[in-house]
Structure formats: structure tokens, C-alpha cells
Amino acid sequence: MTFLGIPHPLDKFSSDGQSVEDDGVRRCYAALILQALKDAITCPHLMLGREAHYFLFEDDELFPAYCRLAGIDGKKFRAHLWKWQRNNQYSQYRQVLPDLPS
């Protein structure tokens, strides 16, 4: 399912081919993951941003669990984040998930 024909930005990391939008639990956990990404990018020097960065790049308990509940492949998504971080160092949120609607 898509919202107004626009796929969810995390759908390309789907672990089972289904959209994040197909289920309320998936939507909730996907929103939490995207909020952590936004926090890590927009306030990297604040505690909130550092905690979000830890969650996204280092946490081996909650991050995989949240990804599983969101229906995304956490290893694939984290590899994408590492590649992006090496190339961009938090220049803009839209560069991470360019399919995200404005």
C-alpha cells in the first residue's frame, strides 16, 4: 500500500516485500526509526542526537527489534546508513531517504 501513490521511504528495505504502510504496528515502528534518524541529523551535538546516533549505528538490541517490527531488514538499512554517513556526514535529512515527500 502507498499513501497517495507515494511509497514509504523505508519500503526499499522491506524484509518481506510488504509495505511499511500495510500494518499499524509497522507504521509505528517505522515512524520511531525515522524520528531517530531525524534527531541524529538535526541535533547531533545534543544528548537526543547522540542517543539517536547510538541507536541507529551501534545498538544491537533495540534497533534490530524495531526494524523487525517495522518489517524492514535492519542489516540492509544500517549498511545504507553507514554508507551515507561516510559520504555525507549529516548534510541533510533528504539525502538519506530521497524518496521522502516534502
N, C-alpha and C positions, 0 to 999 in steps of 0.2 A: 504494500500500500504506500502511496505517496500523498503528501499534503499538497493539494493544488497542482499535482503533477510534478512536484519537485521532490526528488529522493532525499532521504535523511542523509546528512553528511557522513554518518558512521556506517551507512549501509555497505560501503565498499569493503568494510572489514567484517562483514557478516560471517558468522561461523557455520550457519546452516542454510544460507541463501534467502532467508526471510528478512523482511524489512524491520528495522528497529520500531517503526511505527505500527507494526502488526499487533502489538500487545502493550497493555498499560504498564506492566512491570518493566518491560524492555525500555519503553519511553522514559520511565522514571530514572532508571539507572543510566541510560544514555545521557539524560539531562545532567545528572550528577557528574559524569565523566567530562562532559563539555564545560560545565561550570568550573571544574578543577583546571581544565586547560585554560580557560579564560583567566582565572585567578593567577595561574602560574605566569601568564604572559603580561597581564596588566599591572600586577603588583609584585614583581619578583623580589623586591627588597623588603617587603613586609612579611611578617610571620605567615600570613594567609598564603601568600605566593610561594614561600619556601615549603610549606606543608603540601601545597598542591603539586609542586615540582617533585617532592619526595614520592607522593602518591603515584604520579604518572610515570616516573622514571626508575624508582628504586623499590617501591613496596611490592613484596611478593606474596602478600596475603589478601588484602582488600582489593587491590587493583585487579588481579585475575578473577576474583569472585564477582566484582562489579561488572567486569567485561562479560563474564559468563551469563550473568543475569540480564545484561543488555543484549545478549545474543551476538556479541562480536568476538572476534579472535584477538585476544589480548596480546599475544606474542606478535602478531602481524601489526597491530595498531602501535604497540610500543616500538617496534622496529621502525615504523614510519615516523614516529615522534623523534627517535634518536637521529635518523637521517635528516629530518627537518631541522632539528636543533643544531646539528653540525653546520648546516648550510645557512641558517638564518639568524640564530641567536635572538629569538623573540622580537623580530621586527614588527610583525603584525599578525593578529589572530587569523585573518582571512587567508594568510599564506599557508597555514597548516591544513585547513579544510576549505579549499577554494570553492567547493560546491555549496557552502553555507549561504543561504539567501541573506541579503542585507536587511 
